[in-house]
Amino acid sequence: MLENSADKPLPVRVISEAIGDYIDRLGAVWIEGELSEIKVRPGSSMVYMRLRDTSADMSLSIMCHQSIYKSAGELAENARVIINAKASWYSKNGSLSMNFKEIRQVGVGELLARLEALKNSLAAEGLFASNRKKALPFLPRVVGVICGRNSDAEKDVVENAKRRWPSVQFAIREVAVQGAAAVVEVSQALRELDADPEVDVIIITRGGGSFEDLLPFSDESLVRLASECTTPIVSAIGHEKDSPLLDLVADFRASTPTDAAKRVVPDVNEELAKITQQRERARRTITHKIEQELSWLGQIRSRPVLRDPLSMIRSRQDDLDSLLSHLTALSPQGVLDRGYAVVLTGDGTLVTQANQVNAGSQLAIRVAKGTIAATVNGVAGGE
Amino acid sequence: MEKLSYEAARQALAEVIEELESGQATLEQSMALWAKGEELAAICQEWLDGATKVLKGEADA
């Protein structure tokens, strides 16, 4: 520790040298990142660049001799490189730079091989499994969109979704969709939209581009973040043939931004037509049913038992009349009417033999109308 | 009596008619059956008229 206090402050040179000593201890290291801000100045023997992390918003200032820069062949902005660098401290102005003596470009072949390996390991973890896929909402309240600034992809999503469902609401995050900043900005936007309870589905989209342009969408940290999101994600990255790993982890992979728009909102006219159709069908069915029942009821009511209830009394009346006429025919009244009489003893027994009675017996003589009381004067015959 | 459902009234009405037409019932029973049949037919009619009115009302709206 360097001894110091407010009373005994250290001069700048001492601290600057101390920092230089600390930095020296790091030694030479191999670093991988993306090149940017390449400055080849005429008259200067050195080339100055910036080396960016591929997933985080961090970068280092790097430099090398022109001959080393040229030895690596054509190095474009955003090229993926590996350098062997040593940190150098410029005590003159207190700046830090990584000075490298060796640089290798990471070729497309190498990147593809890594991508394949990453894909296999994520697949083995089950990140792409179909049972992890969430169903897209039928009608989202708010559609989250992550896209490039003023991009065609954004326009395609917004226009097509509005055409299908005019009142669709968007939460749009315009971010860098290529280069070193893409992973950081897309991840940040994804976190924000996933946390928004109103956002029911998130579209991540960008147009076609070079293999390197689409690399951020295969970044492991972004793919893992997407797999942890609770909001369903639709990816529409590049063209059909491009298959960034985000496509595999997304809940739905759309072929184009237009396709993504189609997937996230229903077509209002199609839905209205369906409803109209179903209402008509329901009405036809119920009308038919009522008609059927009315006809059944009409038929039932026209049956004689209901239409002419008197018939059931009439038949019984006829029956009764006929019985009555039989009764009349069988009655002794008719015989009495012809002048015959019936003789009964005092106790009501019918007299058919003269010896049933004696002189002085009381008799009742029944004629057609009324009864005569009589006394026997004498008896003759009988037996 | 709680208002019968259309199906219940329809079923009961069919049974009443069948019994009446069989001629097995006494006069007293027949009178009761006939009164019940009229009542059930009215319930059925009421249901169907109501349903028709709802459909027509909806069509006018």
Interface residues (C-beta under 8 A of the other chain):
Chain A: R283 I286 T287 I290 E293 L294 W296 L297 I300 R301 R303 V305 L306 P309 M312 I313 R316
Chain B: Y6 R10 L13 A14 I17 L20 E21 L27 S30 W34 G37 E38 A41 C44 Q45 L48 A51 T52 L55
